[in-house]
Structures are given as C-alpha cells and as structure tokens.
Amino acid sequence: MAETRYVDPIHHPSYASQPTRDVRAWVLLLVTVFIPGAVQLLFRARRWAKVSLSITAFTWILAIVAAIMILIDRQFLFTIGTNPFLLTFLTIWLPVIGVNWIVCLFDSLRRIKLVTLSSRARKRFVAAFSVLVLVVVGPLAWGTTLLDSQRGLMSDLFASGKAAQPVDGRYNILLMGSDAGKGRTGIRPDSLSLVSIDADTGKPVIVGLPRNMQNVPFPDDSPLHKHYPQGFNCGNECLLNAVFQQGERHKDEFENPKRAGEQATMDAVSAITGVEVQYFAMINLKGFEKLIDSLGGITLVSGKRVPISSKVDPTTGEHGPVKGWIEPGEQTLDGYHALWFARSREFSSDYERMVRQRCVQTAMVKQLDPATVLTRYQSIAKATPGAVSTDIPSSEVDMFVDLALKVKSQKIVSLDLTPPNVTPSHPDFDAARSLVADKIEESSQASESDTTSQSAAGGVSGAGVDAGLDLGSDSTTDLSAQGGTGGGDDDSRPSEEKAICYVP
C-alpha cells in the first residue's frame, strides 16, 4: 500500500483543495492585519520579519501600556495629546507603522497568489484587501497630520517655564482681551476677568474687573509698587487697562521683560482681588474673530439690539456711525458679529459690555466640545496661535485640559466688581477683596445643586439655559443702558431689567 505524503497547504497551495486555498488566503490576510511581519516569518524571510515584527511588537506594547495608564489615570490621555516630546515621537512613529503595515500587506498578497483562489473568493478578497489598504492609509495619514498640527500648536502657544502650584487649592488665571491694532500704541486690555478654579473639583468663579477702575494698587514685590506706592493714581488716564503699558515702560525691572505688561496687570489684579494670579491668557480680538470662525460660529441669545459701527478712529478710539445691528433673540454669530457683540460701545455702558463679553465666553465654553474640536481641528489649530497667548507651561496643559472638562460640568459662579458692589472711580479695595473671598468660599462650600444663579453681592450662574448674567444685585443687568462708554467717572448703576443674554 502506497504511503500518503502530507503537503503543507500554507507553502504549497497548489496541492491543496480549492476550499483550503480560499481559507488559506483569508487566514494570511488576517494574520498580517493584526501582526504585520508574521506572514514573512512564516515564509522564512527572517531578516525582514525581524524588523517588521519588532515594529509590530513595540507598537502593541505601547498601545497596551497606554491603555492601562489611561484606565488608571484619565489625565494620561491628555498628556499624550499635549506633551511636545510624545507628540513628536508619535508624528514620526505613526508613518513607520503605516509603511510597515502596507508593505507587509502587499507582500502577503504576493504570497497568497490570487490565481489559486476560486473566482468568487478572488473578487471578495480583492474587495476586502482594497478596503483594508484605504482603512490603513487614510486614518494613519489623517492621524499624522493631526499630530503634527497638535505638536505645532503646543510649541507655538504654550510656554516652557516651570509649573505653578495651586494657591489655597485653586488655580487663578487672568483672561485679557487685547485691542492692539493698526494706529494704536501698545496693548490696552479691553476686557479683564479673573478665573479661579478649584484644583480638585473644577468649580469656577469668574471675577469681572472693569477696565476703567482707578487707583489700582500693586503688591509690595511688584516692580511698579516703588513707582506707585499709593496706587496707580494719576487720574482718569491711569485706569486698570493702562497698567499693561506701564509694565512695558518699566520692562527692564521685571523678571521676564517680554512679558512685563502681562505681569504688571497680573500684579494689579492680585492686589485688587486679594487672590494670587498664577497664569494669564490673552486673546487678540482680531485673532478671536478667526477663532470663532474656526469653530463654525457660536450660538447665543441677546436681550437687545447691539449696534455694529464703522471703523474705529485710531487717535480717539471712538467708533464711527452705526452701519448695522445684531438683532435680539437667538443668534448664530460668525467671528465678525461675535466680536461686535462683545465689543460694541454705542448706546451701552462698559458694564453691559462686560455682560456681553461673558456671554460670548460662556458660549465658547459650552460649544467647544470634542466633536467640534475633532471635525474642525485643523482650522482651530491654525487660528489659535494668532488669537491666544499664554504663559501656561506646556508641561501643565494635560492637567488643565482635565480640569477644563471638570469645569464644563460645573455651574459658573460670577462676580463683577462694578456698581453697586464697587465704584470704579473710587474703589474700596478692602470691600472688593472681601467680596471675592466670600464668593470663592461660597463656591467651595456649595454643593452642585446649590450652585445656581443666585447673585448675592453680584454673583451669577452662566451655565444654565436660562441663567441671568448679572452686573449688580438681584440678578439684573444693564442690557438697556443708553450712552456711556465706561470712562473713569462713569459710576452709573445698571438698570433693573432682567438679563436674557444666555447660551441656549
């Protein structure tokens, strides 16, 4: 009796049955998909297999370790997405993975030998192989581009200094809107808000500071204290928004001369509020317009008509005649109209403008969700460096991203240091510090259900759909105030009209 000789169907498919050859093709393809290099090792291409399997093994180890770290600590995910070193590594490594995968796929296709497949199986196999190539090349190319954009954003936007620790369990960040532009000398922050965030819970308190506040003090260790030991008290021209230029005038006395204006303003805000300011973020208002456009616009509800004026006179800073209106009601605003909504001065006071600016800020926070970031990432990344500058170090970005997610789930409690709480032309800074301390204490102690739109001493909630945005007591706002541009002597109280400027 003749002995039956076994023939290996993997290496010698021509001796196998047709069903076996078809199954062989699918098995080799799936092995290559999950373990690039394994098929090459099977066919004794050892040198090639060694390199390819090393890439594959290292990639799988990185993925498993990263998944475990993310399960243990969510913040590690943000570290991957914000650390410049890791982003550079991934930008290089992702194409390596892609090239290794594609080369192994085509080599496996060669070894499978399409001519050995049945006609029906061949059509399905070619279709599946084509889809796999697209699935590999498309996401890897998109991912590499995204990582490179993120790496550029982290390098361009964030600083390289050392991290600051929370003060009394809080991070305090000064937000400034810059109105620097053609025909203007220096930077004058058009809006100033102190954001104090609980480092553990993410509960935020936003303190609005009027730009026309006079006699602002400086801490003893500030370089400007020796120049203005009694406060910045030279009259109507020495307002809070002019401190920035004073810092630049004495920049050689500051630790970082390039950031002297920002540091001087941070020093003044620290002295006004009694809260140590650790970081700043400045929004260039022209860049802000592009940033809003990159988000696809923002949606908010306005309580009154807001005028759009013609060009600003570079010598006086005054706007020209009204040439259009942003109508009341729910509006989706592009960058141009959002900027006018926040900045328009005609028929309003500075205090109303603070409300509208808060409204725009809240709209951006509410609508800057992960889906928006992913679908519009390239345009956002391109617009952000021109719109925002900050001294937050890149090493702290992952922590602040995690903190920002906590902030989105919290009620936003606000306090404006405006009449009747504080008189900008003759401010009582002891009273201002007491108001800020009380509001922070209230936020820290309040449960989530208690952090609503109550406004004792000017506090509000800006997170709810029908939350009032206040300027003074009793949850009221100056949405109907006429005239007044917020000069040094403008101490008029806002009207008692109910605020209806909110984010839907």
Phi, psi and omega in degrees: 000130183288141181278130178281125182265129179281133178244127181291114182289340179292310183272337183230069184295335183295340180267355182267166178287162182300313177302323180293320179296321179294316178296319179305315182299314180295321180296313180296323179294314181295321178298318180293324180299314186268331181225075178304129182107340182293320179295322179295323176293322179298325180266016171066028171269072195294319182296314177298313182299323181299314180293312184295316179292329177296316177299315181296313182297316180297320180296314179296321179296315178300316182296317181293315179298317179297318180297318179296316180297320180293322177295324180285317184217110182303330185297335181298330177298319179287331175297318178300320185276354184232342182285120184302321180296313180295322179295321177296315179300313182293326178297327178278319188287326182299315175297326177299315177300314183297313180297315179301317182294312183295316180298318180294323178298313181290325176293322177296321177300320178297320183283336179291327180063090183302331182294342180276352182271155175292158182302316181292316181292326182297317180296316179294322183292315180298319179297314180296319180296318180297317178298318180298318179299316178295320180296326180282309186292314183301299181298323180292321178293316179296317180296321179295317178297318180296316180296320180294321177296318179296319178298316178297320179297315180298320181289321184282326190268318190258154185276176180244013182285181181278154183283147175262144178274154176302146176255117184055037177077016183225148169260131183241118187236129178269122175261127180234141172255119185268135178252023179297139181191184182299130177088000181249144180260115177076181182256133173235107181303122184278335177216144181222127178221135174261123178253116179250120187239129175296124186294338182263312187264338184081008179294122184258148169234126178252123179253116178272131180244125179291137182293341183266017178291134183254166173060030185293138182273170174231143177299158182301328183270005178279138177302333181279350181295322181289336177276329181226068183296335179261012182100167182280084197236050181260016176107203187296339180276340183266073180259170182302321183285355176266353180297325181306313182291330175296320177299316179293328178294328180246036189298329182293346180271352181265154181300319178241096184302330181290339180245025185297318180297316178296317182293322178298317179293321176299319179298315181296316180294323176300316181290324180293315188267343185076014181242128180289120180272123183265325185222165172229159169220123182248131178255120172284121191293334175286319176293329177301323178300315179292325180294318177299317179298322180294336177277352185087018181090172177231152180247130178209174178241126180259144181268354181202169175290135179242123185282149172249123184258173175278194188302153177277135175288118185294340181273322183257340183078004182273146177277156178278195182299153178292131180238005179180173183221148166260114189285157177292164181101186181290130183224140168256114189254135171279182185300318181300311183285327177295322178294319178291324178300321182283330191250345187306134184252335185298138176058033180206165176259170175300329185289324176294320179300323178299321178297313182294322177296320177298321180299316179294317178302314182295321178300318180295316179299317183291326188259355177273072182264168183303322181297317179296317181298315183292317184284337182238025190299317184300315181290324178295315181297324180290324184278329190298311182301329178280346184255331189230138169229148183204159175254012174295123182289149181300333180291345182256357186297319181300320179293320181288329175296316177298319180293324180297324177294324176292321180299320182298333182269359183254160172284141181265110179266133185233155177216127177252128179274063182233170176302143003272002182291312182221138177266111187302326182283336178220066187288141171264099187288332175297318178294321179298316180295323179295318178299315181295315180298318179296318182292320177294319178296318179298317180294320182293324185271337185289141172284166183300325181286339181271346184276075183251197186272031172294147186227044175300128182059034171092004183280148178219169169245130182251010187263338184278163181294325182245029182286136176281145176251112194264158168242333182218208182280169174064029176053047180244164179211163185265050182282356177241008182297138180249139176070182179079127180246012176078037178289181186297334183255011182275096182246022182295142178282144176292157179288174182262018179291137180295132179287132175231022174272108184208170179265124181285000000 
